[in-house]
Amino acid sequence: MKIKMKASRIVAAVAGCFWAVGVSAQSGVTFKVDGVNYQVRENVSEVVVALPENGMPQGGYQYPLDEDGALVIPSSVEYGGNTYAVTGVAKDAIAGQAAMARLVLPPTMVDVMDGVHDCPSLLYLDLGGASEVSTPLDAALPLLEELRFGCQSPLALRQGSFHEMPRLKVLRLPAQYANVEDAPVYKALWDSFQSTPVLEEIYCPAATPPLCVFSLYYTDNGESPYNGAGPIGIDDDVYNTCKVFVPVGTKYSYGVHRSWEAFDMMGNLFEMEFSGVSLPSDDAEDGIVVSQGAIFSRDGSPVEVFSMSGIRMA
């Protein structure tokens, strides 16, 4: 399936300016920083995560990981006196990583086209700012528990990406979706995220509900556009156990949308604030409490714990 990619690339704003002064590097030049190869793009102020050795296949190369098995790709790298924004992952560049448990890509990321796959131990994947995303039909992420899209520009997701994730528990979707072959934007999730029977949470910050069908429910009422094969939760009872979090003020529009109404009927549709971190109004009365090794809020709202690198720990 062909995706209409954006004609120009917009790099997320970060501290400082990434246009290198007196850049002398040419596109295609590769170099290594902290055990990760980078290749200079046509825009010579940008680089992509590249294959380990001169564009050759992985050949057993394993990236250096931290003590938690994580690889955190930075927003920028310095080499030869120049500073480059990290904006992509080359095809097959992060593959065959036997021990990698977490992968965090930066907010400057733009495209990850078949660049991350065949990582059998991966539990957490944060695609950062990438809005052009695809994976092979069999992405080989059998243990993945959380998948996060953080793009600010509309997501262009190739049909069939992230097809088999039997252990996926948390799916964090973006707020905007790109047109795919002139189809309406609400069809942006066509046939992705299939076979996710243990989904527990879906975070959907889109103001307009995207299409998200699951098989027999829409086959039975005659509304399925995919002959019963839908993008999220191919298991028909996913709406019985999976909680969906939507922006404040949108619960009604989601609740009457044919993709999400079953979650609402089962009491599994909730509103939340996506714009930032909401602090308790009064720490003494409704604040965060640590007790017997557990963290919880007095008012019963969900509590998440993140590492300094942005990895969701609990």
Steps between C-alpha positions, in 0.01 A plus 500: 500500500641836400497784750498862396806632678542866583677704235713678756639386830427697814741438786366544851635809674753422768742704702762656277533510125609186316621669185867424513735790448742447215366152424741313279346152516332362190179300495563129536802544727484269805656530843462340841408665832461300823483172311225614260566562131349808337475598135478859379178577311459712187430783738851497643387629839313172561596136548324165520583200717684284249601139451805412711765448235504683168138432415534126531238281676510464877724192505451440870589854612343588837457860614645605837217501756468648847453283808124481434552372147402838352630685197414872511574681175583869560338797326837616370857375462829680463772387264790675333413830662144493362164438666237292321131444573407131511191474277468141379577130524627334184341179374608200711723720718357380833431134440617169639559648845478196725533674838338839438209547742419869440549735207439873530520719189525882531238771432708613199430166330305528171501164323544138609436297187560128566783610726396325823410130499613151603575599858370196690557640851361849441244598766468874437518696173472879493505626140561857614403764245489260203194564285597280204498147640494147364610154602533176304186287492649287777670755724618225739427687821347209694553640851420867436281632783482871419505687170511879499452751218607852597487679165365853486446496123240265344592132518539314171489133597536236231215250489577178686774644720542352849297198395580244768544623858342234723638653822414865433334659805528876441453685170557875490369647176574846353262794480502536120497271198614550141298424191574152365437465125241778518292302750338701778734569789275306738605179321863555600524185711405257226610146581772593745540368854324172423522204736529692824280284727629629836472876442429674830524869412464712186586870522339690213557879513331568163216750523328316212459126565710291257357183353574204728295190433526150639378200313169330583344801668483684168455194287185418694342842458601525136723804536845349460692652206767229527295182492564449868872581520554817696805696613481480877409192702424225252370312806133586521478552874777760524247768595404298810840542663684783321469856630503786249610851604384793285536880528286694745173599334505225234348203683162553337641513144699182567207333673272542198772413246456150360864413573494588867141467621551146634774626734259764629219247548732287712605798712851499355509848344659778707597863452844630595716809447764439231651849486752446777566363845208565732613564855280431803311812610601450859789269581388471860151385408512343154869452431728214407557244772780245534407207722661158538691541175192603298416842353141615476284815511257576779222587255536171311625653172761302301864548596788439261870485583764598242878488499702813422534383140122481460458124530175397664601283794167436675 
